[in-house]
Amino acid sequence: MDLTGVGIWSSPLRYGDASEAADAAAELDDLGFTALWIPDVGGPVLDAVENLLGATQKAVIATGILNMWMHEPAQVAAAHARLTTEHGPRFLLGLGISHAPLIDASEPGRYRKPLATTKEFLDGLDAAEHPVPKDSRLLAALGPKMLALAAERTLGAHPYLVTPEHTAIAREALGTGPLVAPEQTAIFATNRDAARAIGEKWLRGYLSMPNYANNLLRLGFTDDDLESVSDKLFDAMIAWGDEASVLTRIDEHRAAGADHVCVQILTADKKALPRDEWRRLADAVR
């Protein structure tokens, strides 16, 4: 898999119209983005992976992430084997343990022992009839224990909603070999007010999740930063401005040890495919 360069992280590629997503994915492939990342908060995520694999020739299609509470390891391994046979080694299985408020909403108390549950899921992938190879899977990892597990049992880590400072922490924890592939959110906006109008509510949704909140507190942000979504926090989490501003943030992640940076571009319409903005980013990256 080519996991150098810059990728695209996109919810609309996953949850939008399948034919439009396929058309957009084909263009992203032609634009030179090396990986397309999609989330999993319910529904047939592997169908979406298949749709994007069929629409592309070169780009890696990655789950960022596949929710371990919503799938069985044996079924995931069988699907990975089939899709790899049909499309070549371009399916990167990103795995994540999700968040207690999401998982416990339908079944209170279900979310427990996240590290042990992750280990059990990896064991299941290893024990499947067609195991998912270590170098075809990675973990959404923020804290030290999950980062250590990512280095031991997978290709590496896909930290979401992080700063370049966290990328440096992840690189130190994983060492020189494993992949570090952080997500970076970006907004093309002329000023902070315009950026906040697009991104503040979106960011608040993530700050309500304990995993993200605790990670930001470990990085030195305060409870007040999180509660108010301070300018300091907003600017740290979202690269806003023009193309140069986004490239600067990508370069900061690379300098901190990232191998691959996947950019999530937000616009006023969160459900729309930001194709013009993707083209702008591709031109800038080139």
SVG drawing of the C-alpha trace seen along z (x, -y; Angstrom):
<svg xmlns="http://www.w3.org/2000/svg" viewBox="-31 -37 44 58">
<polyline fill="none" stroke="black" stroke-width="0.4" points="0.0,0.0 1.1,-3.5 0.5,-5.4 2.8,-8.3 1.6,-11.7 -1.9,-13.1 -5.2,-11.4 -8.9,-12.5 -11.1,-11.7 -14.7,-12.0 -18.1,-11.2 -20.0,-12.0 -18.0,-9.4 -19.5,-6.9 -23.0,-8.1 -23.8,-10.0 -25.3,-8.7 -23.2,-5.7 -23.0,-6.7 -21.9,-10.2 -19.4,-8.9 -18.0,-6.5 -17.6,-9.4 -15.9,-11.6 -13.6,-8.8 -12.5,-8.2 -11.7,-11.9 -9.8,-11.9 -7.8,-9.0 -6.9,-10.9 -6.0,-14.0 -3.3,-12.0 -4.7,-11.5 -3.1,-8.2 -5.9,-7.1 -9.6,-7.7 -10.8,-7.3 -14.4,-6.7 -16.1,-6.5 -18.4,-3.9 -21.1,-4.9 -23.5,-2.3 -24.7,-0.7 -22.9,1.5 -19.5,-0.1 -17.9,2.8 -20.4,2.1 -19.1,-1.4 -15.5,-0.2 -16.4,2.1 -18.0,-0.8 -14.9,-3.0 -12.5,-0.2 -14.5,0.5 -14.4,-3.2 -10.6,-3.7 -7.4,-2.2 -4.6,-3.3 -5.9,-4.9 -6.0,-2.9 -9.5,-2.7 -9.3,-2.8 -11.9,-2.6 -11.3,-5.4 -12.6,-3.5 -14.6,-0.3 -16.4,-0.2 -15.5,3.0 -18.7,3.0 -20.8,3.3 -19.0,6.1 -17.8,9.7 -14.1,10.4 -14.7,13.5 -17.1,11.7 -14.8,8.7 -11.8,11.0 -13.8,12.8 -14.9,9.5 -11.3,8.3 -10.0,11.4 -12.7,11.2 -12.1,7.5 -8.4,7.9 -8.7,10.8 -10.9,8.7 -9.2,5.3 -5.6,6.0 -4.0,5.0 -5.7,1.6 -8.1,2.2 -6.7,0.9 -8.8,2.0 -8.7,-0.8 -10.3,0.4 -11.6,-1.7 -13.2,-1.2 -15.6,-4.1 -17.0,-6.0 -19.1,-5.1 -21.9,-7.6 -22.5,-6.2 -22.3,-2.5 -24.1,-2.7 -27.0,-4.8 -28.7,-1.7 -27.4,0.8 -26.3,-0.9 -23.1,0.6 -22.0,2.4 -19.0,0.2 -16.3,1.6 -12.7,2.7 -11.9,1.0 -8.3,2.2 -9.2,5.8 -12.0,5.7 -9.6,4.4 -7.2,7.2 -10.0,9.8 -11.1,8.4 -7.5,8.6 -7.3,12.1 -10.5,12.9 -9.0,11.5 -5.9,13.6 -8.0,16.8 -10.2,16.3 -10.1,18.7 -8.5,15.9 -6.7,13.8 -6.3,10.1 -2.5,9.5 -0.9,7.2 0.2,4.8 -3.4,4.5 -4.9,3.2 -4.3,0.3 -5.8,-1.2 -7.4,-4.5 -5.1,-5.2 -4.8,-8.2 -3.5,-7.2 -0.3,-5.3 -1.8,-1.9 -3.7,-1.9 -0.7,-3.3 1.5,-0.5 -1.1,2.1 -1.1,0.5 2.6,0.8 2.6,4.4 -0.4,5.9 -1.0,3.7 0.6,1.5 0.3,-1.5 -2.0,-4.2 -4.7,-6.5 -5.2,-9.3 -8.3,-11.4 -8.9,-15.0 -5.3,-15.6 -2.6,-18.2 1.0,-17.9 2.1,-17.7 0.1,-14.5 1.6,-13.2 5.1,-13.6 3.8,-11.7 2.5,-8.9 5.7,-8.7 7.7,-8.4 5.4,-5.7 5.4,-3.7 9.0,-4.0 10.5,-4.3 8.7,-1.5 4.9,-1.6 2.7,-3.9 1.5,-7.2 -1.5,-8.5 -3.3,-11.4 -6.5,-13.0 -6.5,-16.8 -9.6,-18.8 -9.5,-21.9 -11.8,-24.7 -11.2,-27.1 -12.3,-30.4 -11.2,-34.1 -11.4,-34.7 -11.9,-32.9 -15.6,-34.0 -16.3,-32.3 -14.4,-29.2 -16.2,-29.0 -19.5,-29.3 -18.7,-26.1 -16.7,-24.2 -17.7,-25.1 -20.8,-23.0 -19.0,-20.1 -16.1,-20.3 -18.4,-20.5 -19.9,-17.2 -16.5,-15.5 -15.6,-17.3 -18.5,-15.6 -16.8,-12.3 -14.6,-11.3 -11.8,-9.8 -11.2,-13.0 -11.7,-15.3 -9.3,-13.3 -6.7,-13.3 -6.9,-17.1 -6.5,-17.5 -3.4,-15.4 -2.1,-17.7 -2.4,-20.7 -5.8,-22.2 -8.1,-23.1 -11.6,-22.3 -12.4,-25.9 -10.9,-25.5 -13.2,-22.5 -16.3,-24.0 -16.0,-27.3 -14.3,-25.9 -11.7,-28.6 -9.9,-30.2 -6.8,-28.4 -8.5,-25.1 -10.3,-25.8 -7.2,-26.9 -5.3,-23.9 -7.8,-21.4 -8.9,-22.9 -6.5,-24.3 -8.5,-27.2 -7.6,-29.8 -6.3,-29.3 -4.4,-26.5 -1.1,-27.6 -2.6,-27.4 -3.7,-23.8 -0.3,-22.8 1.5,-24.4 -0.5,-22.2 0.2,-19.1 3.9,-19.9 3.8,-20.3 2.4,-16.8 5.1,-15.5 7.8,-17.2 6.4,-15.6 6.7,-12.1 3.6,-11.5 3.9,-9.2 0.6,-10.1 -1.9,-12.9 -5.6,-12.5 -7.4,-15.8 -11.1,-16.2 -12.5,-19.4 -15.6,-20.9 -18.0,-23.1 -21.3,-24.7 -23.1,-21.6 -21.6,-18.7 -23.5,-16.2 -22.2,-17.5 -19.1,-16.3 -16.6,-19.2 -15.3,-18.6 -14.2,-22.1 -12.3,-22.3 -10.7,-18.9 -9.5,-20.2 -8.0,-23.2 -6.2,-21.1 -4.9,-18.7 -3.5,-21.7 -1.8,-23.0 -0.3,-19.6 1.1,-19.2"/>
</svg>
